[in-house]
């Protein structure tokens, strides 16, 4: 089973510059008005910039909350 995640960070002026961390958001079938990151912080979708890759300081609680991929080991 595979999960999709998106990266985003608050736009300039939404939070202080030192709090503009790259958060991890779970993908959803519809785009909600308010998005909640894996760390629990939430933003209106107009307050975020969607990122195509990591930018700036990562949110460590978000990173710790991303499930680790399961690797299948094949025995021969």
Secondary structure per residue as TSV (DSSP state, phi and psi in degrees):
chain	resnum	aa	ss	phi	psi
A	1	X	-	360.0	134.5
A	2	X	-	-119.2	138.7
A	3	X	-	-114.8	148.1
A	4	X	-	-110.4	140.5
A	5	X	E	-129.5	154.7
A	6	X	E	-120.2	149.6
A	7	X	E	-106.1	138.9
A	8	X	E	-155.3	159.6
A	9	X	E	-142.6	154.3
A	10	X	E	-61.7	143.0
A	11	X	-	-66.2	156.1
A	12	X	B	-56.3	134.4
A	13	X	T	94.8	-18.0
A	14	X	T	-73.4	-42.9
A	15	X	B	-133.4	169.1
A	16	X	-	-62.5	153.8
A	17	X	G	-56.7	-34.9
A	18	X	G	-73.3	-11.7
A	19	X	G	-104.5	8.4
A	20	X	-	-83.7	65.7
A	21	X	-	-87.1	157.5
A	22	X	B	-82.4	112.5
A	23	X	E	-101.0	158.4
A	24	X	E	-107.7	125.7
A	25	X	E	-117.9	133.8
A	26	X	E	-71.1	144.0
A	27	X	-	-69.8	147.3
A	28	X	-	-132.3	159.0
A	29	X	S	-71.4	-27.6
A	30	X	S	-126.8	158.8
A	31	X	-	-90.7	108.7
A	32	X	-	-74.3	163.9
A	33	X	S	-68.5	-36.0
A	34	X	E	-121.1	129.6
A	35	X	E	-106.0	138.0
A	36	X	E	-115.4	122.4
A	37	X	B	-76.0	165.8
A	38	X	T	-61.0	-25.1
A	39	X	T	-81.1	-9.5
A	40	X	S	104.3	-14.6
A	41	X	-	-72.0	143.9
A	42	X	E	-127.6	150.9
A	43	X	E	-140.8	151.1
A	44	X	E	-69.0	147.0
A	45	X	G	-62.4	-25.7
A	46	X	G	-72.8	-13.1
A	47	X	G	-90.7	-3.0
A	48	X	E	-117.1	149.3
A	49	X	E	-107.5	128.9
A	50	X	E	-78.4	134.4
A	51	X	E	-109.5	145.0
A	52	X	S	-89.9	0.4
A	53	X	S	-176.5	173.0
A	54	X	-	-59.6	136.0
A	55	X	-	-139.4	133.8
A	56	X	S	69.1	-156.8
A	57	X	S	-75.7	128.5
A	58	X	B	-78.9	152.4
A	59	X	-	-82.1	110.9
A	60	X	H	-62.7	-41.4
A	61	X	H	-60.7	-36.2
A	62	X	H	-62.8	-46.7
A	63	X	H	-61.3	-40.0
A	64	X	H	-67.0	-23.7
A	65	X	H	-88.4	-11.8
A	66	X	S	-70.6	125.4
A	67	X	-	-62.6	140.6
A	68	X	-	-75.9	140.9
A	69	X	-	-67.1	144.8
A	70	X	-	-92.9	126.0
A	71	X	-	-101.6	127.2
A	72	X	-	-86.4	131.4
A	73	X	-	-102.2	125.1
A	74	X	-	-101.0	126.1
A	75	X	-	-96.0	133.9
A	76	X	-	-112.2	360.0
